[in-house]
Amino acid sequence: MIISSATDYREAARRKLPPFLFHYLDGGAGTETTLRANVDDLQQVNLRQRVLKGSEELDLSTEWFGVKQDLPLALAPVGLAGMYARRGEVQAARVAAERNIPFIQSTVSVCPLKEVAEHSPRPLWCQLYVLKDRGFMRDYLQRARELGIRTLVFTVDMPVPGARYRDAHSGMSGRNGPLRRVLQAMLHPRWALDVGVLGKPHDLGNISAYRGNPTGLADYLGWLAANFDPGIDWNDLQWIRDEWPGPMVIKGILDAQDAREAKSFGADGIVVSNHGGRQLDGALSTARALPMIAEAVKGDLTIFADSGVRTGLDVVRLLALGADGVLIGRAFVYALAASGAAGVRNLLVILEKDIRTSMVLTGVKSVRDIGADILA
């Protein structure tokens, strides 16, 4: 099929993946109201088209925490990315390093931190959840420091897993889930060979490294449900800020007051995010939450945003609404599932072209100059 956008990669991924994996990636919480709003509200953001602004020489670079980035993008942490292509986290991290942008590794990745770090010529960022098992958290942070990881993305919007109805229907969870997953894999031979046979081991690499024995996919949802901590508050997390020497980004902020609390906590940045619509169905879309958060903490914290991004124009829209950078999650995993590293590489080319076109047509020469003045 012809590939010209992230939407095309979504369709290619749907064809290739067993349904339980496609719907786990593609779905959201509840009736998926917020999932849809993330895309729809962002596409309703209008920009001022300008002419004769002399925008031939464009600068797409930016700087976060003292490190230059060639694009205002990072690859977001996505759990189980290694199930979408053979050693998927390694493939994606290599492409991110080629493009000089961050790859943020998920706590619940298939490939462990050590494997990905050893194959990436650029330092990773890593993501950590709030978990009841403080021993795991301390061990994970120590291993990250030993691997030279400087930037921690600390996800705080998942004290309990969201109600993801699609998973029960797809076979990711629910009755006869393991049998349904095996049958689905048999009906998708390209994925079965690439990942099922050649992509082993299929476990949660970071958790297995801590426990000393494999933690397989059958344990995944149960482990998550048992370890998330709904009783946590900011005071309980101060030890992490005290122990982590580098930049810390708090992910999962949708409220201006929470953004101010993140600043008081000692965060260096935040991600305005509703977890891709996978947590509280009915929560604000990122496009609606971002402006009021930017008004509260712009200049005090580095502001990232995610959720609903499908085009380079969407990236420009989020920058105009107040973000300093944009994380892409589903879009890059669609591409990874469809074509591995080549897919991610091509997607970034597509997004860059979109960003350049949008900058010329709005009369902006540098992404660092994109702001509210280009909003219509």
N, C-alpha and C positions, 0 to 999 in steps of 0.2 A: 504494500500500500504506500501511497505518497505521504510523506511526513513533512508538514510545514509548521506544526505547532504542538504544544503540550497536549492539546485535545486529541490530536492524531496519535500521539504516544499512548494516551489513555486507552484508545480503542485497540491499538496493537497489543498493549499489556493485557487487556480483557480477553483477547483471543488466545494468548499464549499461556496465561496463568490458570492453575486450578481455581475454581470459583472461591474456595475458602480464603485463598491469599488475595485475590483481586478485591473481594468485598471487604476484607479486613483493612486493606489500604484505602479503598474508595469510600467507605461508609463513615457515618457519623453517629451521634447519639440520638436516641429517641426517634422522632419522626423526621429528623434531619433538617429542621427548620433553620438552625444556625449554619449548618453546612451549606445550604443553598444561599443563605443571606451573605455569607462571606464572599461568594462569587458575584452575586447580583448587586449588592451594595457597592462593591468596588467598581463594577462596570458602570455604575451610575455616576461616578465621579467625573465631572466634565472639566476639561482643560481649555485654556485660552490658546487658540491657534494664532500665531504671529507670523509676519512675513518680512522679508528683506532685513534679517537680523545678522547676517554674516556669520553663520554657524558652521562653517566648513571644518574648522579645527575643533574637535570635541575632546574633552577630558572625562573619561568614565572612571577614573581612579578616585579613591577616597582613603581615609586613614582611620583605623579603629585601634585604640589602646597603644598608640605609637607605632603601629605596623601598617605599611601601605598595602592596600588591596587594589587589584586592577579593575575590579567591578564592584558595584555596591551590593553584592550578593554573597550569601553563604549557603551551603547545603545544610539544611536543618537536620536535627537528630530524628531518625525514623526507626522505630523498633522493628527488629526482624528484617532489616534491609538485606541481609545475607541470604534470605530465602527467596528473593526476587531475581537474583542472578548469582552465578557461582562466585562465592566469597565476595558478595556484593559490596560490603563496606570497603574492602580493599580497592575494588575497581573505582568506586566513586571518589574515594580519597585521592587516588592518583590523578584523576581528572581535575579535581579541585586544586591540587598542587600545580598542575600544568597551567591553570588559569590564574594562579596566585590569588585564590579566595579560600576562606576557611571551610573545612569539612568538620562538622560537629558530630562526634560519635555518640550514639545512644547508649545508655546504661544497658538496655536489653538488646544489644546487637548480637548477631550470630558470631562474627569474628571478634575475638578479644582485643582490647586496647593495644596490647603488645604486638599482635600480628599486623594490625593496621598501621601502627606507628612505624614499624620496621619497613613497611613497603611504601611509605609516603615521604617524599623529599621535603615536605613542608610540615611544620609542627601542627598537630591536630588541635582542635578544641574538643572538650569532652562535656557530656551532659550527665547530670545526676538527679535522681528523684529523691524526694523526702521519703525515707523508709524506716520502718520500725527497727530493722536490724542495723543498729549503729556500727556494729563491727564490720559489716560489709561496706558501709559508707566510708569509714576510716580507711579500710584496706584499699578501696577503689581510689580514693584521693591520694593515698601514698603511691600506688602504682602509677597514677597519672603524673605525679610530680617526678618520679624516677624516670619516666619516659620523656621528660622535657616539655610536657604540656603546660601552658601558661594560663589559658583562659578556660574557666569553668562556667558552664551554662546550667543553672540550678532551677529545675522545673518544680513549680510550687502549686500548679493548678490541678493536681491529681491526688487529693487526699483519699478519694475512692474512685474506682473506675466508673466511667459513664455507662449509661444503659444503652448498649450497642445491639440493637435488635437484629441487625443483619447477620451478626456472627452466629446466632443460633440457627438461622435459616441456611447459612452457607456451609456449615459443618466445622467452622472454626471452633465453636463450642457446642454445647447441647448434646442431646441424645445421639449415640452412635457416631460421635464426632471422629474418632480415630479411623473407624472403618470407612466413613464417607470421604475422609481426606485421602486415604489410600486409593479408593476407587477413582476419585477425581484425578489424582496424579497419573493413573494408568491411562486416562483418556486425554492427557496432555503430554505426549511423549517428548516434545522438545524441551519442556521444562523438566520433565522427569530425568532426562539424560543430563542436561546442563547443571541442574541444581540437585535433584534427587540422588543422582549417582555420583557425579563428579564434584559436587559442592560440599561434601561431608567434611567435618562433622556438623550435624544439625543440632547444635545445642546453644544455650545462652553463654557465650564465651566468657564474659566477665564474671558471671555468677558461678560458672563451673570452676574458674580459676580460684575463686574465693573458697568454695566448698570442697574443692579437691576431687570432685567427681562430676560426671556430666549431668547437666540440668537440661533435659530435652524439652521439645515443644509441648509434649503432653503435660509437663509441669508448669508451663509458662503462665497461663491465666490464673491457675491456683496460687502460684508463687506471688504474682502481682497482688491478687486480692488479699492474701495473708500479710503482705508487708507494707502496704500503704497505710498511712497513719493519719486518720481524720482528727486526732486530738492535738496536732502540732500547732505551734504559733511562732511568731518571730523570735521570741526569747529563747525557744528551744533550739534555734538554729544558729545562735551566735557563735558557738564553737566552730562551726564551719567557716564563718568569716574570719575568725581568729586564726584558724589553721591554714587557710588557703592564701598563699602569698601573692598570687597574681590577680588579674582582672576577674571579677565575678559578675555574671549577667543573670538576672532573675527572670525566668521565663514563665509567662502565664498571667500577665497583668492586663486587666480590663477596666480598672477603676482608677481615677486620679488619686484618690486617697491611698490606695495600695501602692501607687507609684511613689508617692511621698514617703510612705513607710519603707519602701525598698531603698530609697535614698538615705533615710535615717539609719537603716540597717548597715549601710556601708557598701551597697552595691555600686558597681561601676557602670552598669548598663541594665536595661530591661528589654524584654521582648513582649510587645503588645500582641497578645495571642489568646484565642479561645480553644487552643489545642486542635485546630482544624475542624471545629464543630463536633469534637468527639467527647466532650465532657457535659456541660450544662446546655441541653437543648433549649433554645430561647434566649441564650445569652447574646449580648451585643455582638455584631460583626466587628471585625478588626477595623474596617473602614469607618464605622460610626464611633468606635471607642477611641481611636488614635488621636483625633484633633484635641479632645479635652485633656488627654494625658500629656500630649506635647505642650499644651498651654501651661500645664502644672510643673513640668520638670525639664523642658527643653533647655539644653545648655548645662544642666546639672548632671545629667546622665546621658550616656549614649543610648539612643532609642532605636531598637530594631522592631520589625513587624513581620508577621507571617499570616497565613490562612487566606485562601481564595486566590492566590497568585497563579495565573496561568499564562501571562504574556509579559513582555518587557514593558508594555504600556502600563500594566498593573504595577510594576515596580516603580515607574515614574509617578503614578498616582499616589502610592504610599509615601514616597519621598516628599511629594508635594503636601501631603496631609500631616507631615511632621516627623517621619522616620529618618534616621541617619543611615540605615541599611535594611535590607530585606532578606529574610530567610525563605528558601523554597524547599518544600518537603514532598508532597504528593507528586508534583510535576517531575522532579528529578527521578523519583522511584518508578513512575510510569516509564520513563525513558530507559532507566536501568533494566527494568523487567523486559522491555521490548528488545533492546539491542546491547545490553551491557555497557561497558565503558564508552563505546562508540556512540550509543544513544545519549548518554549524559553529555558527552563532548559536543554533539550536534545540538542538543537542547540549549546549551550555554551560548552557542553561536547564534541560534535563533533569537534567544532573549537579548543578546547584545545588539543584534541588528534592530530589534524592536525598540530598545532603549535609545539607540542612535537616531532612528527615525523620529521618535517622539520628541527628542531634544531639539532636533532641527526645526520641527513643526511648531514647537512652543518657544523657539528663540533662545534656548539655554545652551551655553557652551561648556558648562561643567556640572557634573551631578551634585557637587557640593553647593551649587547655587540654586538647585531646585527647591522651591518653597511655595508657600501659599500664594505668592503673586502670580503663579501660572494657573491657579484654579479659576474656572469660569464662574 
